[in-house]
Each structure stands twice: as C-alpha cells, then as structure tokens.
Amino acid sequence: MKERFELVTHEPDGAADLWAFSLQEAQKARAFHTGFSQYTQTPLTSLPGLAKAVGVESIRIKDESYRFGLNAFKVLGGSYALGRYIARTLGEDIKDLPAQRILSEEIRRKLGQLTFVTATDGNHGRGVAWTANQLGQKSVVYMPKGSAQERLDNIRAEGSDASITDLNYDDAVRLAHKHAREYGWVMVQDTAWEGYTDIPLWIMQGYTTMGAEMAEQLPEAPTHLFLQAGVGSMAGAMAGFFTALYGEKKPRIIIVEPNKADCLFRTAKAADGTLHNVTGDMDTIMAGLACGEPCSIGWEVLKSCADGFLTVPESAAADGMRILAAPCRGDDPVVSGESGAAAFGAAMNLLLDPNLREMKEQLGLDEHSRLLFISTEGDTDKENYRRIVWGGAYGGGLR
C-alpha cells in the first residue's frame, strides 16, 4: 500500500439526534467519574510558540496521559459503560449510583460475581480491567497479534485474564463476543452491531467527560477540531459533543486515520450509504487506530457532524510525537503516543508541507485558525515511543 495523505471533504447532513452527547449528558458522565478518588481534570495545554511558527492563531491539546494514572483516555468509556450496566442491572439511575457507591460492599453483594470481556490493542482493555478490579469483579481481555508486551503486562497488573491472540483486532472482537455468549460474560466493546448498541453508546458517552472539561478550559471556541479515529467511537462522541455545544458555530471537524486502517475514510469516500471495512493485519504503528470495521453509532454521528476525512501515512503520527515532545521555546512538551499524536501530526503536515497546500486551503487553515486536538494516550509502549522520538523511526517529510 502506497503511503499518502488523502482528504475527502464532507457536507455534514445534520441528521443525527445529538442528545446523548449534550453538555447535560456529558456532565452526568463527568459526575460519575469524579466519584473515583483517582479523578482529576486533565490539562488542556496551549502551544503559543508552535502556533506562531506554523502560522495559526492558537493550538491547544488535551493531554490524556494524566487520566486516572492509566496514561490514556479509554478508561472514561469503559468505566462509564460498566457503571451504566450495573445501574441497569440493579434498576437504578446512574445519577443515583456514583462510583463511590458502586465500590461499596452493599453493591458488590447485590451484584454477585460478574466477568467483563473485551478486545483491545491495550488502552481500552486496561480501562475495563482497572474498573472491574476496582469493583471487585473479573475481566477477560483479548489483544490482537502484534500487541505490545508492555500493554499486556499493564492489563494483567489489574488482575485481568489477558492474552495476545493470533487474530487481527476485528477478529479478536468476534472472539470476545463468542465467549461472552458461551460463558455468560458481559461484553464491553465500542463496536456496535444489531442487538448490541447500549454499551457502545455508554462508552461513547463516557468519553464526553473530556468534552465537559474542555468546555470549561477553552477560553474561546476552536475553529478546527482534528480527531483521530479507530472504529469512530471517540471521534463520534467528541464530534457530537462539540456540534451540540456550539451549534451553527461548531468548529470544522476533521477525522484522521492511518492508511492501513481507514474504514471511515473509505466509507465517506464511497458515499453510498454503506459501511466499508478494511481487512487484513492492519500493521500500523497507530495500534489504537488499527480497526477495520466502523462503529455504526459513531459513523451516524460523524456523517452528521464531520467536515472532512483524512487518511495519513505512518510518518504523520511519528512527526506529531516528535513535535509534541519538543515544540517551541516556552511551550510545554506533551508526551503523546503513536495513536495519541496522529491527528496532531496530520495537521502539522498540512501546515508545513508545501505539497499539501491544497488540502490546507480546502480546510480553511490560516492565521485565524484556532486548532484543538486530543492526545488520547501517552507513551503506553515506551520502547516504541523512544524508538520513534529518540531514534527517528518512521521519518516523514518534515524531517
């Protein structure tokens, strides 16, 4: 596969009902998360020196490496989905069942022993395992082939029965689903299918805690929001949130995927009303984005809210990691992993590479642009992070 930057502009159809991603619902998710003693608001880092250097008004990046001490945002979705599932099982409303109460012996006795199962490249599984461990429940986690040993070890450290399979991500999801049906486990996945929509939606709503925080942190509305995507659940949640929050004044929303796993890009490009999958190994360094089958719920939101879909080479993520690690004098560095830096790196290429000027102009990137990003993970694979940032692996056109 030839590595490339390719953009499909998109006219949002505005058809999706965004109630699930409203500020009110996001505040409900945030209220649940604040019940964990580990909760703190993650920083929204401003990079004024870099903004000046690349010719835009401002650059801000939400740094999720500080989330719950787990080095990634994914725990927000998994924990909220478990909370909502437990609330429904007990016949209660999540607003009456904060995390502190769920952690109580009273609730544990009522629930009995549950096993939560999921497939993951690392971050989501760690979040599910961490939450299950906090609740005194069990978890089983299946990882696709090629997953980092460090990520597996971190999941096992939470008491999970975790293993690396010889399957790609989407087949690992199917394995988790098969075992959930066979053993009576609870599937916790952000991929939706017929008959399985509640938990994926709850996961997406859990991510809106980031939105509720940013609504307080932003001094003014962004003009552009770049979001990296795997199945599209985080991207859909954030696109829905910022569209619901700002309405007609919403930022331009651009979805970024690796060339090797660009199912949303392919779906947008085809524009034929069907979801388009990517098959095979999808051996991208952006492991958290190596998903070949879109989440149907996420796609419906993106179809309604996104303005562009961008497929990018491996070097885009590597460029983003290196620039964030050493931005401009006076700017604070951000430790961002391969998936966390993907959207940021893509935008930096659009701004700095003269060969991409047409895409830059198509997206209206100029000196008045206020850019917003989410670094969804830190150095969750430290060996690979150092190989890229220190060693210069996957060098791109910006070197």
N, C-alpha and C positions, 0 to 999 in steps of 0.2 A: 504493500500500500504506500503510495506516494504521500509524504507528509506535506501538509499545506494549511494555509489559512483560507477559509471559505465562509462567506456570510450569506445568509438568506434573510432579507428583511421581511417583516411580517406585519400585517394590519390586525391589531387586536380586535376580536369580534365582540368583546364586552358581554358575552352571553352567560358567563358563569355567575352563579349566586355566591358572593364572597362573604356571606355572614360568618362562616366558620373561621375566617381569617381577620375578622374585625378587631379593632382595638379592645373592645369589650371582651371578646373571647380570648384574645391574647393576654389580657390582664388576669383572666381566670387561670390560664396555664401558668403564668408567672407566679400567681398567688400559691399555686400548688408547689412549684419549685422552691419558693422561698421557705417552705416548711422543712427542707433539708438543711441540716446545720452547715453543710459544705457550700451552700449557695452564696455567691457574691456576684454582683453585676460585672460582666467582663468589660474591658476598656474599649473605647472607640478612639483609635489612635489617629491623630492628624499628622499629615506629612507635608507641611507647607513648603519646605525646601525642594522636595521632589516635584510638587505641583508646579512650582515656578520653572524648574528645569525642563519639564515636559510640556509646558505651555497650557496649563489649565488653571482654573480658579482655585480649586481645592481638591484634596484627596483624603478620604477617611476610610479606615479599615477596622472592622470589628474583629477583635483578636480573641478567638475562641480557644486558644491554647490554655487559657486560665479557667476553663469551665469545670467546676467540681473536682479539680485536681486530676482530671482524666485526659487533659491535653487535646480535647476535641468536643465539638458541639453535640454529637449524636446522642448523648445521654438525655438531652432535653426531650427528644421524641420518644425514646424507649421508656423512660421513667413515666412520662405522662400517659402513654398508652397502657402501661401496667396499672397506673393509678385509676384510669377510667375503667379498665376491665374489672378491677377489684370493686370499684364503686358499683358498677352494674351488677356484679355477682351478688353483692350484699344488698342491692335495692336502694342504694343511696346516691345522692348527687355529689359529684366531685368537689363542689364548693364546701360541702359539709364533711369532707374526708381529706383533710390536709395530710401531707406526708407524715407529720409527727404522729397523727392518729393511726395511719396505716402501719406505722412501725410499732404500734403498741401490741402488747400480748393479747389484749382483747380481740383485736382484728385477726391476729395470727390464729387464735383458737377457732374463730368463726370460719376462716378460710380453709384450714387444714393445709395439706402439702400440695403445692402446685409446681408444675415444671413448665418453664417458658423456653421455647425453642426458636432459633433464628439462624439465618445465614448472613455472613458478613465478610468484608475484607479486613475488618478489625475494629473500627471505631464504634459502629452500631452495636456489634456483639459485646464489646466491652461495656457499653452503657447498659444493655439489657442484663448482662451478668452482674454488674455492680448493683443495679437496682434490685434484682432478685436476691442477691446476697444481703443487701440492706433489709429486705423484707423477710428474711429467713426462709426464702423459697429456693427452688432449684432452677438451674438453667442448662441448656444444651446448645452449643454453638458450632455450626459447620462453616468452615472457611474454604474459599476456592484455592485451587492449586496455585502455587507461586506466592502465597501469602507470607508475610514476614514473620520469622520466628519470634521477634520481639513482641509483635502484636498478639500472637498466640499466647505467649507467656503472660502478658498483661491480663488477658481474659481468664486464663487458668488461675491467676492470682486472686481472682474474685470468687473462686470456688466452683467455677463452671466446668462442666464436662465438654471441653472444646477440642476440636481436631481440625487439621488441614486435610481436605479431601483431594481427590484427583479430578475434580469437576471444575467447570467454569462457574462464575457467580450465579447465573440464572439456573443452572442445573443444581447447584447447592441449595438454592431456594426451593426447588422442587423436592429435593431430598428432605429438607426440613418439613415441608408440607406433608409429605408421605408419612413421616414418622409422627407428626402431630396427630394425624388421623388414626394411625395404628395404635399409638400408646396413650391417647387422650391428653397429649400435651397442648399447651396454648401457644399458637403461632404468633410471633411478634415481628411482622415484616412490613416494610413501607411499599411493597409492590402489591397492587390491588388486582383482584380478578372477580368474576361473578360469584357472589355469595361471600366475598371477603373484602369488605370495604370499611367497616367501622374502625378496626385497629389501624389500618394505613392512614385514615383521616385523623385519628387521635395522634398518631406520630407526627403528622404534618402540623397539627395544632400545637403540639409541644414545642416545635421549632419557633413558633411565633413569640415565645418568651424573648428571643433575640430582638424581634421587632418592637415589642413593648419597651425594652430597654433603649433601643436606638431612638424611638420616638421622643424619649426624654433627653438623650445625649446630643442629638443633632441640633446645631444652632440655626440651621435653615434647611429647607428641603433640597435633596440632591436633584441634579438634572439627569444623571445616568446611574443606573444600578446594574452592575455586572455580577451575574450569579453562575457559578459552576454547577453542573448537574450530572448525576448518575442516572437513577430512574426518574428523577424530576420532583421528588417529594420536598426537599428543602427549597429548591428553586421555586416550585409552585407555591409553597407556603409563604415565602418572602415576597414573591410577585403579587400574590393575592393580598397580603397584608399592606404593602405599600400602595397598591392600587386602591384598596378600600380606605386607607388613611388619607390619601391626597386627592382621590377622585380624578377630575379632569386635569389636575395639576401634577399628576403622578410623574415620576421620572421615566425616561426611556429605559426599558428593561431588556438586557441582552443576556442570552443564555449561552454558556460556554461549555463545550465538551471536547474530549480528546478525539482525534481522527479515528482511533481504533475502537471507540465505543460511543458513537454519535447517533444514538437511536432517536433522540428528539430532533436533532438537526435533519435527519433523513425524513422524519415524519412531517416536519414543517416544509421541507423542500418538495416532497411529493404532493402535499396539499390535496390529498384525495379522500380525506375523511377516515383513513385507517391508520393504525399504529404500525410503524416499521421497526423491525428488530435488527439487531446486529448479532451474528453468531460467531462461533469460534472462541479462541482463547482470550482475545482482547488484552494482550500483554502490554498494557500501558503502565508507565511509572505512576500515573494518577490512579492508584489502586482503588481509592474510594469512589471513582467515577467509572470503573470498569463494569458497567451494567449494560446489557444488550436489549432489555425489554422495558419500555417506559411504564411508569405507574399511570394508569388510566385517569385517576383523580388528579394527579399532578399535571398531566397533559391538558385536561379540560380547563384548568386554571391558567396554564401558560398560553393556551390558544386564545384565551380571553384577555390576557394582560401583557404578553411579551411583544416586544417590537423587533427583535432580531434573534437569530440563532447562529452561533459561530462555532465551527469545528476547527481545532487547532492541533499543531504538532506537539510532540513531547517537549521540544525546546521551549515552548511557551511557559509551561509550568516551571521548568528549570530557571528561565530568565526571571520569573516572578519571585522564586525563592531567593535568588541571589540579590535582586534589587531590594527586597524587603529586609534581608539580612544586613545590607549596607546601603541605606538610601542616600540622603544628602546630609551634609554637615548640619547639625542642630536637630535633625529628625530622629525620633526614637526607632531603633530597629524592631522588626517583628519576626519572630521565628515561625515560619509557615511551611508546612509540609507540601508534598507533591500535589495533592488534591486541593489543599487549602489555598495555594498560590496560583491555581490555574487561571481563574478569571482575571486576577490582577495582572499576571504575566501576559495574558492575551491583550489586555488594554494597553499595557506598556509597549507592546509590539506595534499596535495600531498607531500609537502616538509618536513612536520613534523611528519606525521603519518606513522610509520613503516609498518603498514598493507597495505598502498597504494604505497609501494616502486616500485612495478612492473609498475604501471601507471606512476610514476615519471620517471622511466627509459625509458619507451616507448616514452615519450615526450622529452627525452634528457635533462632533468633538472639537472644541475650540477653546479660546481663552476664557470663555464664560462658563465652561463646564465644571460642575461640582460632582465629583465621582465618589461612589460609595461601593465598598467591597466587604465581603465577609471571609476572613481567613478561618476556615472551618476546622483546621487542625494545626497543631504544632509539629514538632519532629517526632511523630509516632513511630517512625522507623529511623532511628538515629544513625545507623550505619549508612543508609542510603542518603539521608539528609547531608551528611558530611561529604559523601562521595560527590554529590551534586554541587553543594555550596562551596566546599573547600577544594574539591578536586576538579571542578569544572565539567563534570559529566553532562552529557546532553546539551552541549553548547549550541546556541542559536545565532541568529543574525545580529543580535545586539552585542555579541562579544567583541 
